[in-house]
Amino acid sequence: MNEIRTTRENSWYTPGCPLSERLEVTTDAARVAEGVKHFIFAVPSQFVRQAYQRFQKYLPKGAVIICASKGIELDTLMTMSQVCEDTLAAIKPKFAMLSGPSFAYEVIREMPTAITLACKDKKAGKQVQEMLATPYFRVYTATDVRGVELGGAIKNIVAIAAGVADGLGFGGNARAALITRGLHEMSRLGKAMGGERQTFMGLSGMGDLVLTCTGDLSRNRQVGLRLAKGQKLLDILSEMKMVAEGVKTTEAVNTLRRQLGIEMPITEQIYAVLYQDKDPSQAVRDLMGRSLKDE
C-alpha cells in the first residue's frame, strides 16, 4: 500500500503501469465512502462478503454496487448479486455486474476492450455505463444480472480444461471443442439458475470464454497448463501472485450441478483433476469416451 501511495505503481500486479495522480490510495473505509454513491468492488469472489461487511455501515441508502468479481461463494453457493442482497439488504442497494473479456493488464494499458454491465435498474445501469466508458473501454448494458455473473464464473472452469488440453499438446481441435461444449455447459446451468440463454452468446459468455481459454494472461488457463505437466495444485497456487478463481468455482459449480441435476461433464472432470488427484490425461480420455449422442 505504501509503495502504491509513494511510487504511484503496483509493482506486484501491474508493474510498469503508472497510476493516475488523481487516485487517492487509502484503507480507510469511511474515507472511501465519503460523499460517494457508486462503489466498485473488485476483490476475489471468496472475499466479497467480507468486503461488503466492512463497508456496510458507511454505504448510503440506495448505493450502486458495481461488482467485478467473477465467482460463486463456496460456503453458501451464492452468486455475487446474492451475496450483495444477503449482506446489504438494509441499504437497498442497486447491484450491477461488470463482466466480459478484459485482462486488467491490457485495460490499464488502454488497449481496446468491450465488456457488459448488467443491472436490473436500467437507469442506474445507463449512469454507470456513461461513467465507465472511455475511447478504449466500451461498455454495453444488459439487465440479465444472473446470466452475466454466471458466465463470468463458469468460464474459468473451462479455461482450466483448455489449459490442460494445451499442456498435453492436443492442439486447436481440442481447444475449439472445449470452448464450444464449455459454452453449452455454461448456458445449461445458467438457464437453470435463472439466466437468459442469449446472454451466454455475448461478451460476458462467449467473449470471456474465448479470451480466458486462449490468452496467455489467463490465470486459470495457466493452472491447467501446469496441471498437465504434473504439478500439484497446492504447489501451483502457492507460486501464483494472483487468484485463479476457477479453482474454487469448480468446487462450487460441481456441487450446484449435482443439486440441480445438470449434466456438466467438463466441470465434473476438472473437479476430479483438482480435488481427487485424477490424472489429466485420463480425464480427457473419459470425456472423449462418453456415450455418443445428438448435439
DABELVEN-V873414 format. One record per residue. N is the residue number from 1. RES is the residue in one letter. PHI is phi in radians with two decimals (* if undefined). NEAR is the number of other ideal C-beta (glycine too) atoms within 10 Angstrom. Layout:
n:N res:RES phi:PHI near:NEAR
n:N res:RES phi:PHI near:NEAR
This chain:
n:1 res:M phi:* near:9
n:2 res:N phi:-1.10 near:7
n:3 res:E phi:-1.09 near:12
n:4 res:I phi:-1.08 near:15
n:5 res:R phi:-1.19 near:12
n:6 res:T phi:-1.57 near:9
n:7 res:T phi:-1.72 near:11
n:8 res:R phi:1.02 near:14
n:9 res:E phi:-2.63 near:14
n:10 res:N phi:-1.81 near:16
n:11 res:S phi:-1.23 near:11
n:12 res:W phi:-1.35 near:10
n:13 res:Y phi:-1.77 near:12
n:14 res:T phi:-2.33 near:15
n:15 res:P phi:-1.11 near:9
n:16 res:G phi:1.40 near:9
n:17 res:C phi:-2.04 near:15
n:18 res:P phi:-1.14 near:11
n:19 res:L phi:-1.61 near:15
n:20 res:S phi:-1.05 near:7
n:21 res:E phi:-1.17 near:7
n:22 res:R phi:-1.36 near:5
n:23 res:L phi:-1.43 near:9
n:24 res:E phi:-1.60 near:10
n:25 res:V phi:-1.78 near:13
n:26 res:T phi:-2.73 near:10
n:27 res:T phi:-1.90 near:8
n:28 res:D phi:-1.50 near:10
n:29 res:A phi:-1.05 near:15
n:30 res:A phi:-1.10 near:10
n:31 res:R phi:-1.15 near:11
n:32 res:V phi:-1.05 near:14
n:33 res:A phi:-1.48 near:17
n:34 res:E phi:-1.09 near:9
n:35 res:G phi:1.19 near:5
n:36 res:V phi:-1.95 near:13
n:37 res:K phi:-1.99 near:14
n:38 res:H phi:-1.87 near:15
n:39 res:F phi:-2.27 near:19
n:40 res:I phi:-1.76 near:14
n:41 res:F phi:-1.88 near:17
n:42 res:A phi:-2.31 near:13
n:43 res:V phi:-2.12 near:14
n:44 res:P phi:-0.92 near:15
n:45 res:S phi:-1.02 near:26
n:46 res:Q phi:-1.28 near:18
n:47 res:F phi:-2.01 near:15
n:48 res:V phi:-1.11 near:22
n:49 res:R phi:-1.01 near:18
n:50 res:Q phi:-1.06 near:10
n:51 res:A phi:-1.16 near:19
n:52 res:Y phi:-1.06 near:22
n:53 res:Q phi:-1.12 near:11
n:54 res:R phi:-1.13 near:13
n:55 res:F phi:-1.63 near:19
n:56 res:Q phi:-0.84 near:14
n:57 res:K phi:-1.33 near:11
n:58 res:Y phi:-1.81 near:17
n:59 res:L phi:-1.41 near:20
n:60 res:P phi:-1.35 near:13
n:61 res:K phi:-1.02 near:9
n:62 res:G phi:1.28 near:12
n:63 res:A phi:-1.01 near:20
n:64 res:V phi:-1.66 near:22
n:65 res:I phi:-1.75 near:24
n:66 res:I phi:-1.83 near:22
n:67 res:C phi:-1.80 near:28
n:68 res:A phi:-2.01 near:19
n:69 res:S phi:-1.61 near:24
n:70 res:K phi:-1.91 near:29
n:71 res:G phi:3.06 near:26
n:72 res:I phi:-2.24 near:27
n:73 res:E phi:-1.12 near:21
n:74 res:L phi:-1.17 near:14
n:75 res:D phi:-1.16 near:8
n:76 res:T phi:-1.94 near:12
n:77 res:L phi:1.09 near:14
n:78 res:M phi:-1.51 near:19
n:79 res:T phi:-1.33 near:27
n:80 res:M phi:-1.13 near:29
n:81 res:S phi:-1.20 near:21
n:82 res:Q phi:-1.20 near:17
n:83 res:V phi:-1.11 near:22
n:84 res:C phi:-1.08 near:23
n:85 res:E phi:-1.09 near:15
n:86 res:D phi:-1.25 near:13
n:87 res:T phi:-1.75 near:19
n:88 res:L phi:-2.05 near:18
n:89 res:A phi:-0.97 near:9
n:90 res:A phi:-1.10 near:10
n:91 res:I phi:-1.71 near:16
n:92 res:K phi:0.87 near:10
n:93 res:P phi:-1.29 near:22
n:94 res:K phi:-1.79 near:20
n:95 res:F phi:-1.72 near:23
n:96 res:A phi:-2.29 near:29
n:97 res:M phi:-1.87 near:31
n:98 res:L phi:-1.84 near:25
n:99 res:S phi:-2.67 near:30
n:100 res:G phi:2.48 near:24
n:101 res:P phi:-1.27 near:20
n:102 res:S phi:-2.65 near:21
n:103 res:F phi:-1.10 near:17
n:104 res:A phi:-1.01 near:15
n:105 res:Y phi:-1.06 near:15
n:106 res:E phi:-1.49 near:16
n:107 res:V phi:-1.08 near:17
n:108 res:I phi:-1.20 near:15
n:109 res:R phi:-1.64 near:13
n:110 res:E phi:1.06 near:11
n:111 res:M phi:-1.47 near:12
n:112 res:P phi:-0.95 near:10
n:113 res:T phi:-2.50 near:20
n:114 res:A phi:-2.27 near:15
n:115 res:I phi:-2.35 near:23
n:116 res:T phi:-2.01 near:26
n:117 res:L phi:-2.03 near:26
n:118 res:A phi:-1.81 near:27
n:119 res:C phi:-2.60 near:27
n:120 res:K phi:-1.18 near:16
n:121 res:D phi:-1.50 near:15
n:122 res:K phi:-1.06 near:11
n:123 res:K phi:-1.12 near:9
n:124 res:A phi:-1.11 near:21
n:125 res:G phi:-1.09 near:23
n:126 res:K phi:-1.15 near:14
n:127 res:Q phi:-1.09 near:17
n:128 res:V phi:-1.18 near:22
n:129 res:Q phi:-0.98 near:16
n:130 res:E phi:-1.20 near:10
n:131 res:M phi:-1.20 near:13
n:132 res:L phi:-1.61 near:17
n:133 res:A phi:-1.19 near:14
n:134 res:T phi:-2.41 near:10
n:135 res:P phi:-1.04 near:7
n:136 res:Y phi:-1.98 near:13
n:137 res:F phi:-2.20 near:15
n:138 res:R phi:-1.69 near:15
n:139 res:V phi:-2.02 near:21
n:140 res:Y phi:-1.80 near:15
n:141 res:T phi:-1.79 near:16
n:142 res:A phi:-2.69 near:23
n:143 res:T phi:-2.00 near:14
n:144 res:D phi:-1.47 near:24
n:145 res:V phi:-1.06 near:26
n:146 res:R phi:-1.09 near:20
n:147 res:G phi:-1.13 near:29
n:148 res:V phi:-1.16 near:35
n:149 res:E phi:-1.25 near:30
n:150 res:L phi:-1.28 near:32
n:151 res:G phi:-1.04 near:32
n:152 res:G phi:-1.13 near:33
n:153 res:A phi:-1.46 near:28
n:154 res:I phi:-1.23 near:35
n:155 res:K phi:-1.05 near:33
n:156 res:N phi:-1.20 near:29
n:157 res:I phi:-1.15 near:30
n:158 res:V phi:-1.15 near:27
n:159 res:A phi:-1.12 near:32
n:160 res:I phi:-1.08 near:31
n:161 res:A phi:-1.09 near:31
n:162 res:A phi:-1.13 near:30
n:163 res:G phi:-1.12 near:29
n:164 res:V phi:-1.06 near:27
n:165 res:A phi:-1.08 near:26
n:166 res:D phi:-1.14 near:20
n:167 res:G phi:-1.14 near:20
n:168 res:L phi:-1.51 near:18
n:169 res:G phi:1.33 near:8
n:170 res:F phi:-1.46 near:17
n:171 res:G phi:1.49 near:10
n:172 res:G phi:-1.24 near:10
n:173 res:N phi:-1.05 near:9
n:174 res:A phi:-1.13 near:19
n:175 res:R phi:-1.10 near:18
n:176 res:A phi:-1.10 near:13
n:177 res:A phi:-1.14 near:16
n:178 res:L phi:-1.12 near:25
n:179 res:I phi:-1.09 near:21
n:180 res:T phi:-1.18 near:13
n:181 res:R phi:-1.27 near:17
n:182 res:G phi:-1.14 near:24
n:183 res:L phi:-1.08 near:20
n:184 res:H phi:-1.11 near:16
n:185 res:E phi:-1.11 near:22
n:186 res:M phi:-1.03 near:30
n:187 res:S phi:-1.24 near:23
n:188 res:R phi:-1.16 near:18
n:189 res:L phi:-1.22 near:22
n:190 res:G phi:-1.04 near:25
n:191 res:K phi:-1.14 near:17
n:192 res:A phi:-1.12 near:14
n:193 res:M phi:-1.74 near:16
n:194 res:G phi:1.84 near:12
n:195 res:G phi:-1.43 near:24
n:196 res:E phi:-1.71 near:17
n:197 res:R phi:-0.97 near:13
n:198 res:Q phi:-1.13 near:12
n:199 res:T phi:-1.04 near:27
n:200 res:F phi:-1.32 near:28
n:201 res:M phi:-1.55 near:14
n:202 res:G phi:-1.74 near:21
n:203 res:L phi:-1.08 near:23
n:204 res:S phi:-1.38 near:30
n:205 res:G phi:-1.92 near:28
n:206 res:M phi:-1.01 near:21
n:207 res:G phi:-1.04 near:20
n:208 res:D phi:-1.18 near:28
n:209 res:L phi:-1.09 near:26
n:210 res:V phi:-1.07 near:17
n:211 res:L phi:-1.06 near:21
n:212 res:T phi:-1.23 near:29
n:213 res:C phi:-1.48 near:26
n:214 res:T phi:-2.12 near:16
n:215 res:G phi:-1.39 near:16
n:216 res:D phi:-1.18 near:8
n:217 res:L phi:-1.44 near:12
n:218 res:S phi:-1.26 near:23
n:219 res:R phi:-1.15 near:21
n:220 res:N phi:-1.21 near:27
n:221 res:R phi:-1.09 near:28
n:222 res:Q phi:-1.10 near:20
n:223 res:V phi:-1.05 near:28
n:224 res:G phi:-1.08 near:31
n:225 res:L phi:-1.01 near:21
n:226 res:R phi:-1.33 near:20
n:227 res:L phi:-1.10 near:25
n:228 res:A phi:-1.12 near:21
n:229 res:K phi:-1.51 near:12
n:230 res:G phi:1.70 near:9
n:231 res:Q phi:-1.33 near:14
n:232 res:K phi:-1.46 near:11
n:233 res:L phi:-1.00 near:16
n:234 res:L phi:-1.08 near:8
n:235 res:D phi:-1.17 near:9
n:236 res:I phi:-1.08 near:18
n:237 res:L phi:-1.15 near:13
n:238 res:S phi:-1.19 near:8
n:239 res:E phi:-1.67 near:9
n:240 res:M phi:-1.53 near:13
n:241 res:K phi:-1.34 near:7
n:242 res:M phi:-1.99 near:11
n:243 res:V phi:-1.41 near:18
n:244 res:A phi:-1.64 near:23
n:245 res:E phi:-1.03 near:24
n:246 res:G phi:-1.10 near:30
n:247 res:V phi:-1.14 near:22
n:248 res:K phi:-1.22 near:20
n:249 res:T phi:-1.11 near:27
n:250 res:T phi:-1.02 near:28
n:251 res:E phi:-1.11 near:18
n:252 res:A phi:-1.15 near:23
n:253 res:V phi:-1.20 near:28
n:254 res:N phi:-1.09 near:19
n:255 res:T phi:-1.20 near:14
n:256 res:L phi:-1.09 near:20
n:257 res:R phi:-1.17 near:21
n:258 res:R phi:-1.22 near:12
n:259 res:Q phi:-1.09 near:9
n:260 res:L phi:-1.58 near:12
n:261 res:G phi:1.21 near:7
n:262 res:I phi:-1.75 near:17
n:263 res:E phi:-1.38 near:12
n:264 res:M phi:-2.45 near:24
n:265 res:P phi:-1.09 near:15
n:266 res:I phi:-1.15 near:23
n:267 res:T phi:-1.05 near:26
n:268 res:E phi:-1.06 near:18
n:269 res:Q phi:-1.25 near:21
n:270 res:I phi:-1.16 near:33
n:271 res:Y phi:-1.04 near:21
n:272 res:A phi:-1.12 near:18
n:273 res:V phi:-1.19 near:24
n:274 res:L phi:-1.28 near:21
n:275 res:Y phi:-2.03 near:13
n:276 res:Q phi:-2.13 near:8
n:277 res:D phi:1.01 near:9
n:278 res:K phi:-1.30 near:16
n:279 res:D phi:-1.16 near:13
n:280 res:P phi:-0.97 near:23
n:281 res:S phi:-1.11 near:13
n:282 res:Q phi:-1.19 near:12
n:283 res:A phi:-1.06 near:24
n:284 res:V phi:-1.14 near:20
n:285 res:R phi:-1.07 near:11
n:286 res:D phi:-1.18 near:14
n:287 res:L phi:-1.12 near:19
n:288 res:M phi:-1.25 near:9
n:289 res:G phi:-1.61 near:8
n:290 res:R phi:-1.13 near:10
n:291 res:S phi:-1.03 near:4
n:292 res:L phi:-1.28 near:5
n:293 res:K phi:-2.75 near:5
n:294 res:D phi:-1.27 near:3
n:295 res:E phi:-1.37 near:5
